[in-house]
Amino acid sequence: MVAGHIQRKMIRIDRMADRIFPLDRRELLAGLAATALGAGMPGGAAAQSRLSLKLQAKASSLALRPAQPETPIWSLQGSPPDTGLRFRRGDELEIALQNDLPVPAALNCRGLDGVPATAPLAARPPIDPGAHENLAIPLRHAGTFLCDLTLLGDGGTRPARGLPLIVAESEAVAVDRDEVFLIEDWRLRPDGTALTPGADPGDTTPLYTVNGLTLPDMTARAHERLRFRFINGCQRAVVAVKMEGYEVRVMALDSQPAEPFPARNSAIVLAPGDRADAFIDAAAAPGSTSAILLHDGKEARPIARLIVSREPPLRDAALPAAPALPSNGLPAQLDLKGALRFELTLGGPPADWVRPVDFARSAAPAFRARAGRTVVLALTNRGDRPIAFHLHGHHFRLLDRLDDGWKPFWLDTLVIDSGQTQRIAFAAAYAGRWLLEAAATDWAAPRLLRWYSIE
């Protein structure tokens, strides 16, 4: 059954990628399901070490306009500041978080399953201005994660940057270098200040950064293998990233290993908050330069360059194809026949969905389930725009249309088109209170929340 799914999915990838540049908004959204294949199954890791990390929510600035003053923003920074926090699977992370913002802050880490003590809003209230809190996070899974302050960001004073969290595999991985590629979007007013999401962008100018930079250069030696950790840190935008002239081999999606496959036309499509790990072999001639393009459904634009240095090649020939990344231990099977089934409506009248500032832990949950059960959710978008849905606390499988099996990949985020119903299934492995998050793929759209309980 899995082999048949993979074959059909690869056909969809081929068809989608042939037209991905140029493409329109609907084609871009249609490509989301076509960027994922495979999943990891057995294995976990024993705890290796207990590490301490200081995080600070603070005011900062970013150079978004050439030869102009930097734009004031808010950011989440480690100590010392870094483009990404790097640890190893099995580590226990003790975080001391200080809120130096003038407003409450809620730390949200995308992709970290089963850590109830860190579940934002549903289990942990926001941190008041000037206050701090301590969190303990067991790093059970290797992968690419994203920590940010966006849950309470709608309509705020300033937009905030995210901070990648990288958890390396316990086993050796056949790459020469590991690079974070964090994509973020901004809306600048004529005076150079930045607009927060959830508000009408009006006469603002959109622009994108990679690791906080506009049009950065990334270098490699000939025959060097790079692991790019692509992260869509955009507020609402679905984007496609294309590496011109290179084969892009996808290895993981939303922090979970995938059966390796080539991204057709060298393009990867990412929903807001999505992550994809890909291997790229620097096969171009020394001294060559290749554009890295971003498409947001409206236009393609260069956002970075990959330059092959004139140094001698790292090795005489390219490395052989890499094997799949080590499994994170998600289950091989889900009990669909005995699953608990619930329906959730997205878009249209908000009903039980609320903005984060109005979220109350006393509200009734969207559903309850016993730990150990399989849960199936039918997600129907009644709105007039596509909606990005994010499940906190667990990863899920996307079910087939006939509900008789699932696509062979794990996700934590899914875009549901207007008028569409998608069904997802997950193993309720972790007891706790977890958020359900939804936002239309439009800058002005509000972020909306509900919560669910695993008991």
VMD Tcl script that draws the C-alpha trace (Angstrom):
set ca {
  {0.00 0.00 0.00}
  {2.81 2.44 0.95}
  {4.67 1.80 -2.30}
  {1.52 2.63 -4.27}
  {1.07 5.87 -2.34}
  {4.68 6.84 -2.99}
  {4.36 6.19 -6.72}
  {1.16 8.26 -6.99}
  {2.66 11.03 -4.87}
  {5.79 11.19 -7.01}
  {3.62 11.62 -10.11}
  {1.91 14.58 -8.42}
  {5.31 16.05 -7.49}
  {6.47 15.80 -11.11}
  {3.35 17.53 -12.44}
  {3.37 20.24 -9.81}
  {7.08 21.07 -10.01}
  {7.04 21.37 -13.81}
  {4.96 24.52 -13.42}
  {6.04 25.82 -10.01}
  {7.88 28.81 -11.51}
  {5.82 30.67 -12.46}
  {2.69 29.68 -10.51}
  {-0.36 31.32 -9.01}
  {-1.72 31.21 -5.45}
  {-3.88 28.12 -5.99}
  {-1.04 26.21 -7.66}
  {1.25 27.12 -4.80}
  {-1.21 25.79 -2.23}
  {-1.80 22.65 -4.27}
  {1.91 21.96 -4.10}
  {1.94 21.67 -0.30}
  {0.83 18.04 -0.23}
  {3.29 17.18 -2.98}
  {6.45 18.06 -1.02}
  {6.23 15.22 1.53}
  {7.06 11.52 1.34}
  {8.09 8.85 3.81}
  {8.32 8.67 7.59}
  {10.53 7.32 10.32}
  {9.37 4.48 12.54}
  {11.32 2.86 15.40}
  {13.93 4.11 17.81}
  {14.41 6.74 20.52}
  {17.43 7.96 22.40}
  {18.47 7.79 26.00}
  {19.12 11.10 27.77}
  {22.64 12.33 27.06}
  {23.04 15.50 29.12}
  {21.20 18.24 30.99}
  {21.84 21.65 29.42}
  {20.92 25.19 30.43}
  {19.80 27.91 28.04}
  {18.96 31.56 28.65}
  {16.36 33.10 26.33}
  {15.33 36.74 26.25}
  {12.28 38.36 24.63}
  {13.51 41.87 23.89}
  {13.34 44.89 21.62}
  {15.84 44.85 18.77}
  {16.18 46.05 15.18}
  {16.80 44.69 11.70}
  {18.44 46.20 8.60}
  {15.64 45.92 6.04}
  {16.35 49.02 3.88}
  {19.72 49.73 2.26}
  {21.41 52.87 3.60}
  {18.43 53.55 5.90}
  {18.02 53.27 9.68}
  {17.29 49.79 11.00}
  {13.65 48.82 11.57}
  {12.60 48.34 15.23}
  {11.28 44.82 15.88}
  {11.00 42.37 18.77}
  {13.03 39.20 18.90}
  {13.70 36.03 20.85}
  {17.42 35.72 21.52}
  {19.62 33.11 23.09}
  {22.66 33.89 25.17}
  {24.92 34.49 23.37}
  {22.82 35.61 20.34}
  {22.84 33.03 17.54}
  {20.98 32.25 14.33}
  {20.00 28.89 15.80}
  {20.16 26.87 18.99}
  {21.85 23.48 18.49}
  {21.50 20.44 20.71}
  {21.40 16.64 20.38}
  {18.54 14.14 20.57}
  {18.17 12.87 24.12}
  {19.37 16.10 25.76}
  {17.29 17.63 28.55}
  {17.03 21.38 28.07}
  {16.42 23.74 30.99}
  {15.31 27.14 29.69}
  {15.34 30.36 31.70}
  {13.12 32.79 29.76}
  {13.17 36.51 30.57}
  {10.47 38.81 29.14}
  {11.94 42.28 28.62}
  {9.09 43.37 26.34}
  {6.45 45.90 27.47}
  {3.69 43.32 26.78}
  {3.02 39.71 27.87}
  {4.94 37.05 25.91}
  {4.14 33.40 25.11}
  {6.92 31.10 23.96}
  {5.80 28.75 21.18}
  {8.06 25.96 19.86}
  {6.78 24.34 16.67}
  {7.29 20.61 16.32}
  {8.12 19.71 19.93}
  {5.71 16.88 20.74}
  {4.56 15.86 24.19}
  {5.98 18.55 26.49}
  {2.89 19.69 28.47}
  {4.86 22.06 30.68}
  {5.71 24.16 27.63}
  {2.28 24.13 25.94}
  {1.56 27.84 25.38}
  {-1.69 29.33 26.75}
  {-3.46 25.97 27.09}
  {-1.24 24.83 29.96}
  {1.06 27.77 30.59}
  {-0.08 31.41 30.92}
  {1.82 34.24 29.19}
  {4.82 35.77 30.94}
  {4.16 39.27 32.23}
  {6.46 42.17 31.28}
  {9.63 42.07 33.35}
  {8.93 38.54 34.60}
  {10.73 35.27 33.91}
  {10.02 31.56 34.06}
  {11.92 28.29 33.93}
  {10.98 25.45 31.55}
  {12.28 21.90 31.19}
  {12.16 20.37 27.70}
  {13.16 16.78 26.94}
  {14.46 16.69 23.36}
  {13.00 13.32 22.34}
  {13.17 13.86 18.58}
  {15.90 15.05 16.27}
  {14.81 17.65 13.75}
  {14.36 21.29 12.80}
  {12.13 23.28 15.15}
  {11.10 26.93 15.44}
  {10.63 28.92 18.65}
  {8.84 32.26 18.40}
  {6.58 34.82 20.06}
  {3.90 34.99 17.35}
  {0.92 33.60 19.30}
  {0.27 36.99 20.92}
  {1.74 39.03 18.06}
  {-1.41 39.99 16.12}
  {-2.06 43.73 16.26}
  {0.95 44.31 18.52}
  {3.39 47.19 18.52}
  {6.10 45.41 16.53}
  {6.48 42.12 14.66}
  {8.84 39.54 16.15}
  {11.58 37.30 14.76}
  {11.70 33.56 15.38}
  {14.63 31.49 16.63}
  {15.44 28.09 15.10}
  {16.00 25.18 17.47}
  {18.14 22.42 15.94}
  {18.26 18.95 17.50}
  {20.91 16.76 15.87}
  {20.61 13.02 15.40}
  {22.49 10.75 17.80}
  {23.88 8.92 14.77}
  {26.33 10.30 12.21}
  {24.73 11.99 9.16}
  {26.54 12.12 5.82}
  {26.84 15.90 5.35}
  {29.78 18.28 5.40}
  {27.92 21.33 6.70}
  {24.57 22.14 8.30}
  {22.90 25.45 7.34}
  {19.74 27.07 8.73}
  {17.62 28.86 6.09}
  {14.99 30.82 8.03}
  {12.60 32.73 5.74}
  {10.63 35.60 7.30}
  {8.34 38.22 5.79}
  {7.86 41.87 6.70}
  {5.45 44.65 5.76}
  {7.11 48.08 5.86}
  {5.21 51.35 6.08}
  {6.50 54.38 4.13}
  {8.25 55.64 7.29}
  {10.20 52.37 7.57}
  {8.37 50.92 10.57}
  {7.07 47.35 10.34}
  {3.42 46.31 10.54}
  {2.33 43.41 12.73}
  {0.12 40.66 11.25}
  {-3.63 40.72 11.76}
  {-3.89 44.28 10.39}
  {-4.69 45.58 6.90}
  {-1.31 45.89 5.10}
  {-2.61 48.89 3.12}
  {0.26 50.77 1.49}
  {3.02 48.70 3.08}
  {5.83 47.14 1.05}
  {6.39 43.38 1.41}
  {9.89 41.99 1.67}
  {11.58 38.78 2.78}
  {14.72 37.99 4.74}
  {16.85 34.86 5.13}
  {18.39 34.51 8.60}
  {17.60 38.18 9.15}
  {19.43 39.33 6.01}
  {18.26 40.58 2.63}
  {19.85 38.69 -0.29}
  {22.61 36.90 1.66}
  {25.36 34.91 -0.06}
  {25.89 31.29 0.98}
  {29.11 29.56 -0.05}
  {30.20 25.98 -0.68}
  {33.23 24.15 -2.04}
  {32.86 21.93 -5.10}
  {31.56 18.45 -4.17}
  {30.63 19.62 -0.67}
  {27.32 18.31 0.70}
  {25.16 20.83 2.56}
  {22.15 20.16 4.72}
  {19.75 23.07 4.34}
  {17.15 23.39 7.08}
  {14.43 25.40 5.31}
  {12.02 27.10 7.74}
  {8.98 29.13 6.72}
  {8.91 31.72 9.50}
  {6.45 33.90 7.55}
  {3.40 35.15 9.38}
  {0.75 33.96 6.92}
  {2.41 33.27 3.55}
  {2.74 29.92 1.78}
  {6.03 30.03 -0.14}
  {8.02 27.93 -2.58}
  {11.84 27.93 -2.49}
  {13.80 26.96 -5.61}
  {17.52 26.21 -5.81}
  {18.39 26.94 -9.41}
  {20.72 24.42 -11.05}
  {20.84 21.96 -8.13}
  {19.16 18.72 -7.17}
  {17.36 19.25 -3.87}
  {16.94 15.97 -1.99}
  {14.27 16.21 0.72}
  {15.20 14.30 3.89}
  {12.74 15.49 6.56}
  {9.46 17.41 6.89}
  {8.06 19.20 9.96}
  {10.88 17.79 12.13}
  {10.24 14.15 11.13}
  {12.47 12.03 8.82}
  {11.18 11.32 5.32}
  {12.04 8.66 2.79}
  {14.52 10.69 0.69}
  {13.16 12.03 -2.59}
  {14.19 14.73 -5.09}
  {12.21 17.96 -5.05}
  {10.97 18.27 -8.62}
  {12.35 21.32 -10.39}
  {14.46 21.89 -7.25}
  {11.53 23.58 -5.46}
  {10.09 22.99 -1.98}
  {6.68 24.35 -0.93}
  {6.21 25.38 2.72}
  {3.14 26.48 4.68}
  {3.59 29.06 7.48}
  {5.63 27.37 10.21}
  {6.60 24.39 8.02}
  {10.15 23.03 8.05}
  {11.95 20.89 5.46}
  {15.47 19.46 5.63}
  {17.16 18.95 2.26}
  {20.61 17.80 1.10}
  {22.28 19.74 -1.71}
  {25.53 18.62 -3.33}
  {27.63 21.48 -4.72}
  {28.04 20.05 -8.20}
  {28.51 23.37 -10.02}
  {31.89 24.57 -11.25}
  {34.13 26.57 -8.88}
  {33.33 30.27 -9.08}
  {29.74 29.74 -10.23}
  {26.78 31.54 -8.67}
  {23.19 30.25 -8.49}
  {20.10 32.16 -7.43}
  {17.83 30.90 -4.66}
  {14.32 32.02 -5.58}
  {11.19 32.49 -3.48}
  {7.64 32.41 -4.89}
  {4.75 33.60 -2.71}
  {1.96 32.85 -5.19}
  {2.24 36.30 -6.77}
  {5.78 36.56 -8.07}
  {9.20 34.93 -7.94}
  {12.08 36.89 -6.46}
  {15.71 36.12 -5.55}
  {16.22 35.89 -1.78}
  {19.78 34.49 -1.59}
  {22.67 33.19 -3.70}
  {24.68 29.98 -3.50}
  {28.29 30.56 -4.56}
  {30.76 27.76 -5.23}
  {34.17 29.01 -4.10}
  {37.33 28.84 -6.21}
  {39.05 26.70 -3.61}
  {40.04 23.17 -4.65}
  {37.12 20.72 -4.56}
  {36.47 19.19 -1.16}
  {36.74 15.71 -2.70}
  {37.37 14.20 -6.12}
  {33.74 13.22 -6.78}
  {30.27 13.78 -5.35}
  {29.16 11.65 -2.42}
  {26.77 8.76 -3.12}
  {23.06 9.25 -2.39}
  {22.46 9.56 1.34}
  {20.35 7.03 3.25}
  {17.25 8.11 5.15}
  {17.75 9.98 8.40}
  {17.44 7.92 11.60}
  {13.87 7.41 12.79}
  {12.35 9.41 15.64}
  {10.16 6.46 16.65}
  {6.68 7.53 15.53}
  {4.27 4.58 15.17}
  {4.18 2.50 12.00}
  {0.42 1.89 12.25}
  {-2.67 3.81 13.39}
  {-5.90 2.09 14.45}
  {-8.40 3.84 12.17}
  {-11.19 1.34 12.80}
  {-11.18 2.00 16.52}
  {-10.41 5.71 16.24}
  {-12.27 8.50 18.00}
  {-13.65 10.85 15.34}
  {-14.36 14.57 15.59}
  {-15.31 17.32 13.15}
  {-13.80 20.79 13.26}
  {-15.01 23.73 11.17}
  {-12.49 26.38 10.13}
  {-13.26 29.76 8.60}
  {-16.69 31.32 8.35}
  {-18.20 32.60 11.63}
  {-15.59 32.12 14.37}
  {-17.98 30.16 16.63}
  {-15.74 28.59 19.32}
  {-12.49 29.83 17.78}
  {-11.03 32.87 19.57}
  {-8.13 35.24 19.15}
  {-5.16 34.47 21.41}
  {-5.77 37.53 23.60}
  {-9.27 36.19 24.32}
  {-8.20 32.60 24.94}
  {-9.44 31.21 28.25}
  {-8.31 27.92 29.77}
  {-11.77 27.63 31.32}
  {-13.36 27.26 27.85}
  {-14.61 23.82 26.84}
  {-12.12 21.81 24.76}
  {-12.78 21.07 21.10}
  {-12.53 17.36 21.98}
  {-11.23 14.98 24.63}
  {-9.49 11.63 24.13}
  {-7.84 9.00 26.26}
  {-4.08 8.55 25.91}
  {-3.32 5.59 23.67}
  {-6.30 6.11 21.34}
  {-6.14 7.09 17.68}
  {-7.90 10.40 16.92}
  {-9.28 11.31 13.49}
  {-10.15 14.95 12.79}
  {-12.27 16.07 9.83}
  {-11.15 19.65 9.07}
  {-13.58 21.65 6.91}
  {-12.75 25.15 5.67}
  {-15.96 27.20 5.39}
  {-14.09 30.43 4.72}
  {-13.27 32.11 1.44}
  {-9.47 31.74 1.77}
  {-7.10 28.83 2.37}
  {-6.38 28.23 6.06}
  {-3.18 26.96 7.67}
  {-4.02 24.56 10.52}
  {-1.42 23.63 13.14}
  {-1.76 20.83 15.68}
  {0.23 21.36 18.86}
  {1.60 18.48 20.90}
  {1.41 15.71 18.26}
  {2.28 14.95 14.62}
  {-0.41 13.59 12.31}
  {-0.95 11.58 9.14}
  {-2.98 12.98 6.24}
  {-5.67 10.42 5.42}
  {-6.67 9.27 1.95}
  {-9.94 10.56 0.52}
  {-11.65 7.21 1.12}
  {-10.38 7.15 4.72}
  {-8.89 3.68 4.12}
  {-5.24 4.60 4.66}
  {-2.85 7.51 4.99}
  {-0.18 9.34 3.07}
  {3.29 8.09 4.00}
  {4.53 11.18 5.85}
  {4.10 13.00 9.15}
  {3.12 16.67 9.49}
  {2.18 19.16 12.17}
  {0.82 21.83 9.79}
  {-1.65 21.55 6.90}
  {-3.24 24.07 4.53}
  {-6.94 23.43 3.78}
  {-8.30 25.19 0.71}
  {-11.59 27.09 0.75}
  {-14.55 24.68 0.69}
  {-12.30 21.68 1.22}
  {-12.39 18.95 3.90}
  {-9.22 17.11 4.92}
  {-8.97 14.27 7.43}
  {-5.97 13.73 9.64}
  {-5.14 11.07 12.22}
  {-2.73 10.97 15.14}
  {-1.84 8.67 18.01}
  {-2.80 10.43 21.25}
  {0.48 9.62 22.94}
  {0.88 12.57 25.30}
  {-1.52 13.54 28.07}
  {-2.08 17.26 28.50}
  {-3.85 20.35 27.20}
  {-2.79 21.27 23.66}
  {-3.64 24.09 21.26}
  {-5.35 23.92 17.87}
  {-4.24 26.88 15.74}
  {-5.73 28.25 12.50}
  {-5.10 31.33 10.35}
  {-6.10 32.21 6.80}
  {-3.20 32.73 4.40}
  {-3.67 36.49 4.35}
  {-1.65 39.09 6.27}
  {-4.76 40.75 7.72}
  {-6.36 37.48 8.86}
  {-6.48 36.87 12.62}
  {-4.81 33.92 14.29}
  {-7.49 31.80 16.00}
  {-7.23 29.14 18.71}
  {-9.03 26.29 20.40}
  {-7.64 23.53 22.59}
  {-7.97 19.77 23.05}
  {-7.38 17.46 25.97}
  {-5.58 14.09 26.11}
  {-6.29 12.40 29.44}
}
mol new
graphics top color blue
foreach p $ca { graphics top sphere $p radius 0.5 }
foreach p [lrange $ca 0 end-1] q [lrange $ca 1 end] { graphics top cylinder $p $q radius 0.2 }
display resetview
